[in-house]
Amino acid sequence: MPAPETSTRTSSPVQALLERLHERHAPDTSGEVASYIPELATADPGWFGISMVTADGSTYEVGDTRRKFTIQSISKPLTFALALEAVGEQEVRRHVDVEPSGEAFNSITLQPGTGLPLNPMVNAGAIATTSLITSLGFDRPIDRILNEYSAFAGRDLDIDEEVFSSENETGHRNRAIAHLLRNANVFDDGVEDVVETYFRQCATLVDCRDLATIAATLASTGVNPVTRERVLREDTVRNVLSVMASCGMYDAAGDWLYTVGLPAKSGVAGGIIAVLPGQLGIAVYSPPLDVHGNSVRGVKVCEDISDELHLHVMSPARRPPPPVRVERTCLNSRSKRLRSRVEQAILTQHGHRARVFELQGELSFAAGELVTSSALADADETDFAVLDFNAVRSIDLIDVPIFSHLVESYEETGGEIAFSDIDRHPLFADALSRQRDQDGIHPVRTFADLDLALEWCEQGLIDRYGDIDPDPELGLAQHGATIGMSPEQITLLASHLDHRDYEAGDLIYDETETAVHEMLLVTSGKISVLIRTEGGDHRRVATLSPGMTLGEVAMLSGGERIGTSVADTRVAAYVLESGDLEVLRSTDPSLVAILFENLIKMMAVRVSNLRDNIH
């Protein structure tokens, strides 16, 4: 997995805050570097880095954020998460409890009565959860664990073999804990195998930015905000953050929750992560530790960040953003499909009857009710509506009946409603589909992105309020390129054109073409123009309709194609080659002048439509 590209903002209030905090706490020399693991004792007490990654993937960092160190106990919530997804919550709870301990992280104790470790954040609980991980397609359990950690960080991680050897040679206390667990039948595997896996996971090499990305992945309901890949289920994230909040800082957990108010986890190498659910992840690296085994500078930085940015999860000042981020109509929000003048006139007159609701944040029961109220407010005056879920981080399954009822209510008023980008939330989408199937109701109309949903709205308005043949083939005299030509000029132009047909899915022009010598005058069907993104995928930037042209810029300039063109439906077009254009230029210069004027006008409309979509 290659290292992700991140957006680092160097001139912002947040960056300035991190720099100020780094300068404030760098002189603090209190605390001691961990020495019970010999390799950790070699760390420089002056190393100090702060990093923050937001839910949109923006990264802020200052200091020694790229210096590698071992993850140590910050691995515990990650392995706990993997165990929850590998064997299920019920099985995990058979091996480890979730109660705060009030004792040191390496205490050799089990829960009175149950004989289980107190929680997954102390060594006993972490060893128990590590024992639940099987190789499952990997050579060893540690390979599976390391693969999961890499998904959290967004890049391939390695193990520091020297630190592993140091821990393995001196980790007698952890072996004692493992033997206690084995004696209590918490696990059945060989003690040495489990302990070695545990030591290796703790010896995983990370840097401060990796830890901030890991924290931000937990903040973003399990989706890595840098790679955009889902790492955990939403319910797993909830369980992990709950235990981090109550147990992540060992016997200082209560004081931490009171002062900082964020789920967190520390490691004896000097790392700390803190999570503000739904918004951001924070990481600090500074080796000197306090008496609880937590980074001295790390604790103080997190206290200051929480205080200055008002991040405490219990703060009454913190309010979630409104669930409807933007509400628009087709008067001010159009798809990338380029429309004829007749179609544009229809949309100008009736565009207010199609509404788009861009949703955001975490949609709970209360948020679902607010969305319903907003969407039904003017339902009697709306024919088509779209709920866009692109900026939604999570949806509670309790919203399934709420959104299903919203669809039914809209249809009762004579309108139609669709969802876009709902596939980003597969659990919700599947639950909604199952409920409607059980109730004998047709599925909700869905689209992969907002652009396709907008095109559906537009076409619905055109079909409802226009009197247009749904699949006409324009005559040459009706084409936008021939406006202003005399009948004789159109006849002359026709004598230099060939007629060509394409089937749906056919590649019309490829962006890699260099010998460009023709253009198309589209007379029927739809053509999508696609550009290649930085990730190598293709993204639609325009859809052409009858009466439009394709390929004129490349033909006239002699340059490369702007993008790849694909037939969405069966397409018919006239083909004008560059050689025929030169013949027309010498035969009837005024014809060519009119053609060029029309092409310029159509290009102006197209550029205006595309300027907000290409970046």
C-alpha positions as CSV (number, residue, x, y, z in Angstrom):
1,M,0.0,0.0,0.0
2,P,1.7,3.3,-1.1
3,A,1.9,6.2,1.2
4,P,-1.3,8.4,0.7
5,E,-1.3,11.9,-0.6
6,T,-2.6,14.2,2.1
7,S,-3.6,17.9,2.1
8,T,-1.4,19.7,4.6
9,R,-2.6,23.2,5.3
10,T,0.4,25.4,6.3
11,S,-1.4,28.8,6.8
12,S,-4.5,28.2,8.9
13,P,-5.6,28.9,12.5
14,V,-5.3,25.2,13.3
15,Q,-1.7,25.0,12.0
16,A,-0.8,28.1,13.9
17,L,-2.3,26.6,17.1
18,L,-0.3,23.4,16.7
19,E,2.9,25.5,16.2
20,R,2.1,27.6,19.2
21,L,1.5,24.5,21.4
22,H,4.7,22.9,20.2
23,E,6.7,26.0,21.1
24,R,4.9,26.2,24.5
25,H,5.5,22.6,25.6
26,A,8.9,21.9,24.0
27,P,10.8,23.3,27.0
28,D,9.0,20.9,29.4
29,T,11.6,18.3,30.4
30,S,9.6,16.5,33.1
31,G,8.9,12.8,32.9
32,E,11.1,9.8,32.2
33,V,11.6,7.8,29.0
34,A,10.4,4.2,29.4
35,S,13.4,2.0,30.4
36,Y,11.8,-1.4,31.2
37,I,12.1,-2.2,27.5
38,P,15.8,-1.5,26.8
39,E,15.3,-0.4,23.2
40,L,12.8,2.3,24.3
41,A,15.3,3.8,26.7
42,T,17.4,5.0,23.7
43,A,14.8,7.5,22.7
44,D,15.8,11.2,22.8
45,P,13.6,13.0,25.4
46,G,13.6,16.1,23.1
47,W,11.7,14.4,20.3
48,F,8.3,16.0,20.0
49,G,5.7,16.1,17.2
50,I,2.0,17.0,17.0
51,S,-0.3,16.0,14.1
52,M,-4.0,16.4,13.4
53,V,-6.1,14.8,10.6
54,T,-9.7,16.0,10.0
55,A,-12.6,14.0,8.7
56,D,-12.1,15.5,5.2
57,G,-8.5,14.2,5.1
58,S,-6.7,17.5,5.8
59,T,-3.5,17.1,7.7
60,Y,-1.8,19.6,10.1
61,E,1.6,18.8,11.7
62,V,4.5,20.4,13.5
63,G,7.8,19.0,14.9
64,D,9.0,15.4,14.7
65,T,5.9,14.0,13.0
66,R,7.8,11.8,10.5
67,R,10.2,10.2,13.1
68,K,9.3,6.5,13.4
69,F,8.7,4.9,16.8
70,T,6.8,1.8,17.9
71,I,3.1,1.9,18.4
72,Q,3.1,-0.1,21.7
73,S,-0.2,0.1,23.6
74,I,-1.9,2.2,20.9
75,S,-2.2,-1.1,19.1
76,K,-4.7,-2.3,21.7
77,P,-7.8,-0.6,20.4
78,L,-6.9,-1.6,16.9
79,T,-6.5,-5.3,17.7
80,F,-9.7,-5.1,19.8
81,A,-11.5,-3.7,16.7
82,L,-10.1,-6.5,14.6
83,A,-11.2,-9.1,17.1
84,L,-14.7,-7.7,17.2
85,E,-15.0,-8.0,13.4
86,A,-13.2,-11.3,13.3
87,V,-15.1,-13.3,15.8
88,G,-18.0,-11.0,16.8
89,E,-18.8,-9.0,19.9
90,Q,-20.3,-11.9,21.9
91,E,-17.3,-14.0,21.5
92,V,-14.9,-11.2,22.4
93,R,-16.9,-10.5,25.6
94,R,-16.4,-14.1,26.6
95,H,-12.7,-13.4,26.8
96,V,-12.4,-9.9,28.0
97,D,-14.6,-7.4,30.0
98,V,-15.0,-3.7,29.4
99,E,-14.7,-2.3,32.9
100,P,-12.2,0.5,33.9
101,S,-9.4,-1.0,36.0
102,G,-8.1,1.9,38.1
103,E,-4.8,-0.1,38.1
104,A,-1.6,0.1,36.2
105,F,-1.6,-1.1,32.6
106,N,0.6,-4.1,33.4
107,S,-1.2,-5.2,36.5
108,I,-1.3,-9.0,36.9
109,T,-5.0,-9.2,37.9
110,L,-8.2,-10.6,36.5
111,Q,-11.9,-9.6,37.2
112,P,-13.1,-11.1,40.5
113,G,-15.9,-13.6,39.8
114,T,-15.5,-13.8,36.1
115,G,-11.8,-14.4,35.9
116,L,-11.6,-12.2,32.8
117,P,-9.2,-9.3,32.1
118,L,-10.8,-6.0,33.1
119,N,-10.7,-4.4,29.6
120,P,-8.9,-4.6,26.3
121,M,-6.7,-1.6,27.0
122,V,-4.6,-3.1,29.8
123,N,-2.0,-5.7,29.0
124,A,-4.1,-8.7,30.2
125,G,-7.0,-7.7,28.0
126,A,-4.9,-6.9,25.0
127,I,-3.1,-10.3,25.2
128,A,-6.6,-11.9,25.4
129,T,-7.8,-10.1,22.3
130,T,-4.6,-10.9,20.4
131,S,-5.2,-14.6,21.1
132,L,-8.5,-14.3,19.2
133,I,-6.9,-13.3,15.9
134,T,-6.2,-16.2,13.6
135,S,-4.1,-16.1,10.4
136,L,-7.2,-16.5,8.0
137,G,-5.4,-16.3,4.7
138,F,-2.2,-14.9,6.0
139,D,0.9,-16.8,7.0
140,R,0.7,-15.8,10.7
141,P,-1.8,-13.9,12.9
142,I,0.6,-11.0,13.1
143,D,0.5,-10.6,9.3
144,R,-3.3,-10.2,9.5
145,I,-2.9,-7.7,12.3
146,L,-0.3,-5.7,10.5
147,N,-2.5,-5.6,7.4
148,E,-5.3,-4.1,9.5
149,Y,-3.0,-1.5,11.1
150,S,-1.8,-0.6,7.6
151,A,-5.4,0.1,6.5
152,F,-5.8,2.3,9.5
153,A,-2.7,4.3,8.7
154,G,-3.2,4.4,4.9
155,R,0.2,2.9,4.1
156,D,2.2,-0.3,4.6
157,L,3.6,-0.6,8.1
158,D,6.5,-2.7,9.3
159,I,7.8,-4.1,12.6
160,D,10.9,-2.9,14.4
161,E,12.6,-6.2,14.9
162,E,15.1,-4.8,17.4
163,V,12.3,-3.5,19.7
164,F,10.5,-6.8,19.3
165,S,13.6,-8.7,20.3
166,S,14.1,-6.4,23.3
167,E,10.5,-6.9,24.4
168,N,10.6,-10.6,23.8
169,E,13.8,-11.0,25.9
170,T,12.6,-8.9,28.8
171,G,8.8,-9.3,28.8
172,H,8.6,-11.7,31.7
173,R,5.7,-9.8,33.3
174,N,3.6,-10.1,30.2
175,R,4.5,-13.8,30.0
176,A,3.3,-14.1,33.6
177,I,0.0,-12.4,32.6
178,A,-0.4,-14.8,29.7
179,H,0.2,-17.8,31.9
180,L,-2.5,-16.4,34.3
181,L,-4.9,-16.1,31.3
182,R,-4.1,-19.6,30.1
183,N,-4.7,-21.0,33.6
184,A,-8.0,-19.2,33.7
185,N,-9.0,-20.7,30.3
186,V,-9.2,-17.3,28.7
187,F,-7.4,-18.8,25.7
188,D,-6.2,-22.2,24.7
189,D,-3.3,-21.5,22.5
190,G,0.4,-21.8,23.5
191,V,1.5,-19.0,25.7
192,E,4.7,-18.3,23.7
193,D,2.8,-18.0,20.4
194,V,0.3,-15.5,21.8
195,V,2.9,-13.5,23.6
196,E,5.2,-13.3,20.5
197,T,2.3,-12.0,18.4
198,Y,1.5,-9.5,21.1
199,F,5.1,-8.3,21.3
200,R,5.3,-8.0,17.5
201,Q,2.1,-5.9,17.3
202,C,3.4,-3.6,19.9
203,A,6.6,-3.2,17.9
204,T,4.9,-1.9,14.8
205,L,6.6,1.2,13.5
206,V,4.5,4.3,13.0
207,D,5.1,8.0,13.0
208,C,2.9,10.8,14.4
209,R,1.1,11.4,11.2
210,D,0.2,7.7,11.0
211,L,-1.3,7.9,14.4
212,A,-3.3,11.0,13.5
213,T,-4.7,9.2,10.5
214,I,-5.5,6.1,12.6
215,A,-7.4,8.4,15.1
216,A,-9.2,10.2,12.2
217,T,-10.3,6.8,10.8
218,L,-11.9,6.1,14.2
219,A,-13.4,9.6,14.1
220,S,-14.8,9.1,10.6
221,T,-16.9,6.0,11.6
222,G,-14.3,3.6,10.3
223,V,-13.5,5.2,6.9
224,N,-9.9,6.3,6.4
225,P,-10.4,10.0,5.5
226,V,-7.1,10.0,3.4
227,T,-7.6,6.8,1.4
228,R,-11.4,6.9,1.6
229,E,-11.4,3.1,2.3
230,R,-13.7,1.7,4.9
231,V,-11.6,-0.1,7.6
232,L,-14.2,-0.9,10.2
233,R,-18.0,-1.2,10.6
234,E,-19.7,1.7,12.3
235,D,-20.8,-0.4,15.2
236,T,-17.3,-1.6,15.8
237,V,-16.1,2.0,16.0
238,R,-18.7,2.8,18.6
239,N,-17.6,-0.1,20.8
240,V,-13.9,0.7,20.4
241,L,-14.4,4.4,21.2
242,S,-16.5,3.6,24.2
243,V,-13.7,1.5,25.7
244,M,-11.1,4.1,24.8
245,A,-13.1,6.8,26.6
246,S,-13.3,4.8,29.9
247,C,-10.1,2.8,29.8
248,G,-7.7,4.2,27.3
249,M,-5.5,6.2,29.7
250,Y,-5.2,3.4,32.3
251,D,-5.6,4.6,35.9
252,A,-5.6,8.2,34.7
253,A,-8.7,7.6,32.5
254,G,-11.1,9.4,34.8
255,D,-8.9,12.5,35.1
256,W,-8.4,12.5,31.3
257,L,-12.1,12.2,30.5
258,Y,-12.8,15.0,33.0
259,T,-10.1,17.4,31.6
260,V,-9.7,16.5,27.9
261,G,-13.1,14.7,27.3
262,L,-12.0,12.7,24.2
263,P,-11.6,8.9,23.7
264,A,-7.9,8.3,23.7
265,K,-5.1,5.8,23.9
266,S,-1.4,6.1,24.9
267,G,1.7,4.0,24.4
268,V,4.9,3.8,26.4
269,A,7.0,4.8,23.4
270,G,5.5,8.3,23.9
271,G,2.6,8.3,21.5
272,I,-1.0,9.4,22.3
273,I,-4.0,9.5,20.0
274,A,-7.3,11.3,20.8
275,V,-10.5,11.1,18.8
276,L,-13.3,13.7,18.3
277,P,-16.0,11.5,16.8
278,G,-17.2,12.8,13.4
279,Q,-14.6,15.5,13.2
280,L,-10.9,14.8,13.7
281,G,-8.0,12.7,15.1
282,I,-5.1,14.1,17.1
283,A,-1.7,12.5,17.7
284,V,1.2,13.6,19.8
285,Y,4.7,12.0,20.1
286,S,7.0,12.7,23.0
287,P,8.9,9.9,24.8
288,P,9.0,11.2,28.4
289,L,6.2,9.6,30.4
290,D,4.4,10.5,33.6
291,V,3.8,8.0,36.5
292,H,0.8,6.6,34.7
293,G,2.8,5.7,31.6
294,N,1.4,8.5,29.5
295,S,3.4,11.1,27.5
296,V,3.8,14.2,29.6
297,R,3.8,16.6,26.7
298,G,1.1,14.6,24.9
299,V,-1.3,15.0,27.8
300,K,-0.7,18.7,28.1
301,V,-1.0,19.3,24.4
302,C,-4.3,17.4,24.3
303,E,-5.6,19.3,27.3
304,D,-4.8,22.6,25.5
305,I,-6.2,21.6,22.2
306,S,-9.4,20.4,23.8
307,D,-9.7,23.7,25.8
308,E,-8.8,26.1,23.0
309,L,-10.9,24.4,20.3
310,H,-13.8,23.4,22.7
311,L,-13.6,19.7,21.8
312,H,-14.7,18.2,25.0
313,V,-17.4,15.7,24.0
314,M,-19.6,16.6,27.0
315,S,-19.4,20.3,26.3
316,P,-22.9,21.8,26.0
317,A,-21.5,24.3,23.4
318,R,-20.9,21.4,21.0
319,R,-23.8,21.0,18.6
320,P,-23.9,18.8,15.5
321,P,-24.3,20.6,12.2
322,P,-27.7,20.7,10.7
323,P,-28.4,17.5,8.7
324,V,-29.4,19.5,5.5
325,R,-26.2,21.3,4.4
326,V,-27.6,22.8,1.2
327,E,-31.1,22.9,-0.3
328,R,-31.3,23.9,-4.0
329,T,-33.5,23.5,-7.1
330,C,-32.8,22.8,-10.7
331,L,-32.8,26.6,-11.3
332,N,-29.4,26.9,-9.7
333,S,-28.1,23.3,-9.8
334,R,-27.8,21.5,-13.1
335,S,-26.2,18.3,-14.2
336,K,-23.3,18.0,-16.6
337,R,-25.6,17.0,-19.4
338,L,-25.6,19.8,-22.0
339,R,-29.2,20.7,-23.0
340,S,-30.7,22.1,-26.2
341,R,-32.2,25.6,-26.1
342,V,-35.7,24.2,-26.0
343,E,-34.8,21.9,-23.0
344,Q,-33.0,24.8,-21.3
345,A,-36.2,26.9,-21.6
346,I,-38.3,24.2,-20.0
347,L,-35.8,23.9,-17.1
348,T,-35.7,27.7,-16.6
349,Q,-39.5,27.8,-16.4
350,H,-40.1,24.7,-14.2
351,G,-36.7,24.1,-12.5
352,H,-38.1,25.2,-9.2
353,R,-40.2,22.0,-9.1
354,A,-37.1,19.8,-8.7
355,R,-35.3,20.1,-5.3
356,V,-32.0,18.8,-4.1
357,F,-31.1,18.2,-0.4
358,E,-27.4,17.7,0.3
359,L,-27.2,16.0,3.7
360,Q,-24.2,16.0,6.0
361,G,-22.8,14.7,9.3
362,E,-24.1,11.8,11.4
363,L,-27.8,11.1,10.8
364,S,-29.4,10.0,14.0
365,F,-33.1,9.7,14.8
366,A,-33.5,13.4,15.4
367,A,-31.5,14.3,12.3
368,G,-33.7,11.9,10.2
369,E,-36.8,13.7,11.5
370,L,-35.3,17.1,10.5
371,V,-34.5,15.8,7.0
372,T,-38.1,14.6,6.6
373,S,-39.5,17.9,7.8
374,S,-37.4,19.8,5.3
375,A,-38.1,17.6,2.4
376,L,-41.9,17.6,2.9
377,A,-42.2,21.3,3.6
378,D,-43.0,22.2,-0.1
379,A,-43.7,18.7,-1.4
380,D,-47.0,19.8,-3.0
381,E,-45.0,22.1,-5.2
382,T,-42.3,19.7,-6.0
383,D,-42.3,17.0,-8.7
384,F,-38.8,15.5,-8.2
385,A,-36.5,15.5,-5.2
386,V,-33.0,14.1,-4.5
387,L,-31.4,13.4,-1.1
388,D,-27.6,13.4,-1.6
389,F,-25.6,11.4,1.0
390,N,-22.1,12.2,-0.2
391,A,-21.2,14.3,2.9
392,V,-23.0,12.0,5.4
393,R,-20.5,10.2,7.7
394,S,-22.9,7.7,9.2
395,I,-26.6,6.8,9.4
396,D,-28.3,5.2,12.3
397,L,-30.4,2.2,11.3
398,I,-33.2,3.6,13.3
399,D,-33.6,6.0,10.4
400,V,-34.6,3.2,8.0
401,P,-38.4,3.5,8.6
402,I,-38.1,7.3,8.7
403,F,-36.6,7.6,5.2
404,S,-38.9,4.8,3.9
405,H,-41.9,6.8,5.1
406,L,-40.5,10.0,3.6
407,V,-40.4,8.3,0.1
408,E,-44.0,7.1,0.5
409,S,-45.2,10.5,1.7
410,Y,-43.6,12.2,-1.4
411,E,-45.2,9.7,-3.7
412,E,-48.6,10.4,-2.1
413,T,-48.3,14.0,-3.2
414,G,-47.6,13.0,-6.8
415,G,-43.9,13.5,-6.6
416,E,-40.9,11.2,-7.0
417,I,-37.8,11.1,-4.8
418,A,-34.4,9.5,-5.3
419,F,-31.2,9.0,-3.2
420,S,-27.7,9.6,-4.5
421,D,-24.4,8.3,-3.0
422,I,-26.3,6.0,-0.7
423,D,-24.0,3.2,-1.5
424,R,-21.4,4.8,0.8
425,H,-23.6,3.4,3.6
426,P,-24.2,-0.2,2.6
427,L,-25.6,-1.3,5.9
428,F,-28.3,1.4,5.8
429,A,-29.0,0.8,2.1
430,D,-29.4,-2.9,2.6
431,A,-31.7,-2.5,5.6
432,L,-33.8,0.0,3.7
433,S,-34.1,-2.3,0.7
434,R,-35.0,-5.3,2.9
435,Q,-37.7,-3.3,4.8
436,R,-39.3,-2.1,1.6
437,D,-39.2,-5.6,0.1
438,Q,-40.8,-7.0,3.2
439,D,-43.5,-4.4,3.0
440,G,-44.2,-5.1,-0.6
441,I,-43.1,-1.6,-1.7
442,H,-41.0,-0.9,-4.7
443,P,-37.3,-0.1,-4.1
444,V,-36.1,3.4,-3.6
445,R,-34.6,4.9,-6.8
446,T,-30.9,5.4,-6.3
447,F,-28.0,7.0,-8.3
448,A,-24.2,6.5,-7.9
449,D,-23.7,10.3,-7.7
450,L,-25.5,13.6,-7.5
451,D,-24.8,14.4,-11.1
452,L,-26.8,11.4,-12.4
453,A,-29.6,12.2,-10.0
454,L,-29.8,15.8,-11.3
455,E,-30.0,14.5,-14.8
456,W,-32.9,12.4,-13.8
457,C,-34.7,15.4,-12.3
458,E,-34.1,17.5,-15.4
459,Q,-35.3,14.8,-17.7
460,G,-38.4,14.3,-15.6
461,L,-39.2,18.0,-15.8
462,I,-38.6,18.0,-19.6
463,D,-40.8,14.9,-20.1
464,R,-43.6,16.3,-17.9
465,Y,-43.7,19.9,-19.1
466,G,-42.3,19.7,-22.6
467,D,-43.6,18.4,-25.9
468,I,-40.4,16.9,-27.2
469,D,-39.9,13.7,-29.1
470,P,-38.0,11.6,-26.7
471,D,-35.6,10.2,-29.3
472,P,-35.6,12.5,-32.4
473,E,-32.9,12.5,-35.0
474,L,-32.3,16.0,-36.0
475,G,-32.1,17.1,-39.6
476,L,-28.9,19.0,-40.5
477,A,-31.0,22.2,-40.9
478,Q,-32.1,21.8,-37.2
479,H,-28.6,21.4,-35.8
480,G,-27.0,24.1,-33.7
481,A,-24.0,24.2,-36.0
482,T,-26.0,25.3,-39.0
483,I,-28.0,28.2,-37.5
484,G,-28.0,31.1,-39.9
485,M,-27.0,29.1,-43.0
486,S,-29.0,29.3,-46.2
487,P,-30.6,26.2,-47.6
488,E,-28.0,26.2,-50.3
489,Q,-25.2,26.3,-47.8
490,I,-26.7,23.5,-45.8
491,T,-27.0,21.4,-48.9
492,L,-23.3,22.2,-49.7
493,L,-22.3,21.3,-46.2
494,A,-24.2,18.0,-46.4
495,S,-22.3,17.0,-49.5
496,H,-19.1,17.0,-47.4
497,L,-20.5,15.0,-44.4
498,D,-20.7,11.3,-43.7
499,H,-23.3,9.8,-41.5
500,R,-22.2,7.5,-38.7
501,D,-24.0,5.4,-36.0
502,Y,-22.7,4.2,-32.6
503,E,-24.2,1.6,-30.3
504,A,-24.6,2.2,-26.6
505,G,-21.3,1.6,-24.9
506,D,-19.2,2.3,-28.0
507,L,-16.0,4.3,-27.5
508,I,-16.2,7.3,-29.8
509,Y,-13.0,9.2,-29.2
510,D,-10.1,8.2,-26.9
511,E,-8.2,10.9,-24.9
512,T,-4.9,9.4,-26.1
513,E,-5.6,10.2,-29.8
514,T,-3.1,12.5,-31.4
515,A,-3.8,12.3,-35.1
516,V,-7.1,14.3,-34.8
517,H,-8.8,15.0,-38.1
518,E,-12.6,15.0,-37.6
519,M,-15.5,16.3,-35.5
520,L,-19.1,15.1,-35.0
521,L,-22.4,16.9,-35.4
522,V,-24.6,14.9,-33.0
523,T,-28.1,14.3,-34.3
524,S,-29.5,11.7,-31.8
525,G,-28.6,9.9,-28.6
526,K,-26.4,10.8,-25.6
527,I,-22.6,11.0,-25.4
528,S,-20.6,11.2,-22.1
529,V,-17.3,13.0,-22.0
530,L,-15.0,11.6,-19.3
531,I,-11.7,12.8,-17.9
532,R,-9.1,10.7,-16.1
533,T,-8.7,11.6,-12.4
534,E,-5.4,11.5,-10.4
535,G,-6.4,8.1,-9.1
536,G,-6.7,6.7,-12.6
537,D,-10.5,6.5,-12.7
538,H,-12.7,8.3,-15.2
539,R,-15.2,11.0,-14.1
540,R,-18.0,12.4,-16.3
541,V,-17.7,16.1,-17.0
542,A,-20.3,16.5,-19.7
543,T,-23.1,14.7,-21.5
544,L,-23.9,15.8,-25.1
545,S,-27.3,15.7,-26.6
546,P,-28.6,16.1,-30.2
547,G,-27.8,19.4,-31.8
548,M,-24.3,19.6,-30.2
549,T,-20.8,19.0,-31.5
550,L,-17.9,16.8,-30.4
551,G,-14.2,17.0,-31.2
552,E,-14.1,20.4,-32.8
553,V,-11.4,21.8,-30.5
554,A,-9.0,19.0,-31.1
555,M,-9.6,19.0,-34.8
556,L,-9.1,22.8,-35.2
557,S,-6.2,23.1,-32.9
558,G,-4.4,19.9,-33.9
559,G,-4.0,18.9,-30.3
560,E,-5.0,15.9,-28.2
561,R,-8.6,15.1,-27.2
562,I,-9.8,16.8,-24.1
563,G,-11.2,13.5,-22.7
564,T,-12.7,10.1,-23.6
565,S,-16.1,10.1,-25.3
566,V,-18.5,7.1,-24.9
567,A,-22.0,6.5,-26.3
568,D,-24.5,6.3,-23.5
569,T,-27.3,5.3,-25.9
570,R,-27.5,4.6,-29.6
571,V,-25.9,7.7,-31.2
572,A,-26.2,9.1,-34.8
573,A,-24.0,11.9,-36.0
574,Y,-22.6,13.6,-39.1
575,V,-18.8,13.5,-39.5
576,L,-16.9,16.5,-40.8
577,E,-13.3,15.8,-41.6
578,S,-10.6,18.5,-41.6
579,G,-9.9,18.0,-45.3
580,D,-13.5,18.7,-46.2
581,L,-13.5,21.7,-44.0
582,E,-10.6,23.1,-46.1
583,V,-12.5,22.4,-49.3
584,L,-15.5,24.3,-47.9
585,R,-13.3,27.2,-46.8
586,S,-12.2,27.7,-50.4
587,T,-15.6,27.0,-51.9
588,D,-17.8,29.1,-49.6
589,P,-15.9,31.1,-46.9
590,S,-19.1,32.6,-45.5
591,L,-20.4,29.1,-44.7
592,V,-17.3,28.3,-42.8
593,A,-17.5,31.7,-41.0
594,I,-21.1,30.9,-39.9
595,L,-20.1,27.4,-38.8
596,F,-17.2,28.8,-36.7
597,E,-19.4,31.4,-35.1
598,N,-21.9,28.7,-34.1
599,L,-19.1,26.5,-32.8
600,I,-17.8,29.4,-30.7
601,K,-21.2,30.1,-29.2
602,M,-21.7,26.4,-28.3
603,M,-18.3,26.2,-26.8
604,A,-19.0,29.2,-24.7
605,V,-22.1,27.5,-23.2
606,R,-20.1,24.3,-22.7
607,V,-17.2,26.0,-21.0
608,S,-19.6,27.8,-18.7
609,N,-21.2,24.5,-17.8
610,L,-17.9,22.7,-17.2
611,R,-15.8,25.3,-15.3
612,D,-17.1,24.2,-11.9
613,N,-16.6,20.5,-12.7
614,I,-13.0,20.4,-13.9
615,H,-10.3,21.0,-11.3
